[in-house]
């Protein structure tokens, strides 16, 4: 019996069971064991083997449950690093007062260079919590954060584009809290046929006309924004900022309200802003309305923006801030034609009508066109031409290249002037 015990201990379970049975059969044949003793020991061995197999299966099931639990936790928690960069070459006239023409490396000639981090956690089947941190970045200097997009330097805030949390629900909509984009930012991009945000697109016009700015118009600090789920093609969107000075809830308090509608190939949107830009009273009002329609390979668009800012009767239009006086009407229209899924042509017409006491002195008429080739899903190669017409006695500066500053020893010189401008940009954009 010591031999049987030893075999059970030293051999693997399956082999030990067979060897014990063989040994018991030998002992039975030699008459050392009776048939009753043999049957009892075989039964006991089988019961031990069944118990062992059961325990082993339970261990496997427990291990599998732990693996499944960890996989489920990992599935609910996601990390995403994303962004986009564009660079190229430009040549343009009247880009600054000291030199008539300018040329060189075009830092972000299509859209602002950016990098972001998004962390999300699925709280239940319908609710997800999300943290987004996003910064501007300069390819010329490597600077990141505020002002990096235009000057190549940093001026304080690192996550200047966004630092917010969201609760996202398919059934109840999205709640966003913190610094981030307003609906105005989304609409200006969505309804611009050029889809070139910086060079001869809607953004330079919008900044000049007072309905694009980081200071409470297209992006806002302390923003509480709600976006509804889609209902019969409509999406409602509203937000407000909570005030900038303790004890003064009106200062820097902005109100945003709008909606989008999409049905088939037609889309339209409206947005209203009542913003406080430079004092305790709300002094900047923007009403934005736009629509677009797709017919086969052609998409056409148009829009009108009503901007009223009576802050200062002596101030004039500005490309750097809408905090002065920006009483203007803006009209824009354009078209996008896709020759193939990878090759498209675009054209845009933009006009700013100056409504201040200068009686049209600072009007701008701009036309832009370009070709875009996308050989890969995340790559765009493009060439663009832009021309802007000004009155000879204009006093407010405008730039066809949004917030560009020359790559020189004096980066504070803004690429804007009061004369006509025209230019060409060639470049590439990569999204990741």
C-alpha positions, 0 to 999 in steps of 0.5 A: 500500500505504501507503493500505491501511496507513493505513486499517487504522490509522485506521478501526475494525477491522470497517470497516478490513477492508472498506475494505482489501478494497475497495481491494485489489479496485480495485488488482486491477482496475487490474492493480496487483496480480496475483490471487495477490498479491490472494489472499495479502493477503486471506488475511493480512487475514482471519487478522489479523482472526481473531486480533484477534477472538480476543484481544478475546473472550479479554479479554471472557472475562477481564473476565467472570471477574473480575466473576463472581469479585467477585460470588461474593465479595460473595455469600459476605460479608453485612452486616446491621443489625437491631433492634427498638424499642417505645414507648407509654403506660402507667398503673399502680398501686403502681409505686414506693414514693413514689407509688401510681400512675404514668403516662407514656411507656412505653419498650419496653413489649413487648420490649427496644429493641435494635440489632445488626450481623451480619457473615457470611462463607460459608467453604464450601457448608456452613460460615459464620462470623458476628460479632454485636454487639448493644446495648440502646438507650433511646428516652427518652434515646438511651443505648446499652449496659448499663442503657440498657434500663431506666434510660436510662443507660449503665453500661460495656459497649456490646455488652451483649446480644451480642458473639460469633462463630459457626460455623454448619453445616447438617450439624454444628450451630452453635458460639458463642463470646463473650457471648451468649444461652443456650438459657434466653433462647430458651425463655422467649420461645418458650413465653410465649403473651403474647410480651410480654417486658417488660409482664406477660409471663414476663420479670418473673416470671422475673427475680423467680424467679431464672431470668432475668438478664444475669449468667450465666442467660439471657445469659453472658460468656465463653460457649461454646455448641453447638447441634446440627442437627435430628435426628428433631425434636430439637435438643440445646443445651449450653454453659459459661462458662470462669471469671472469675478467672485461676487459678480455673477454678471461679469464675463457671463456669456449665453449661447443657444442654437440648433442644427437640423439635418435631413438627407442631403440638407443641413441648416443651423442657427446660433445666438451668442450674447457675450461679455468681452471687456466689461460687466455688461454683455456687449457682443451679440452674434446671430449665425445662420447657415445651410448647405445642400449636397447634389451628387458630387457637389455641395453648396453652402451659404450663410449670414452673420449679424454681429453687434458690439457697441462697446466703444464708439472709437474702436475699430474692427480688429483681427486680434480681438472682438472686444472693440467695436465690430458692428458688421454684417457678414455673408459667405457662400461656397461650393465643394466638388468631389471629382473622386473620393480622393480629389476635390475642388473648393471655392468660397466667397466672403464679404464683411459689410462695415456697419460702424460710423465709418460707413463701409470704410472697412469692408472686406471682400474675399475670394478663395479657391483650392484643390485637395488630394487625400491619397490616404484617409488621414492625409491631405495635400492641398494648394490654395489661392486667396485674394481680398479686396479693401477700400483705399482708405481702410483703417482696420487691419485684416489678414487672409492668413489667420493670426499668422506672425512672420517667422522672424526675430520680431514675432509680434508683428502681425500679418495684417494690413489695410491694403488688398492682399493675395496669396498662395499656399501649398502644404499637407495636413496629417490627422491622427 
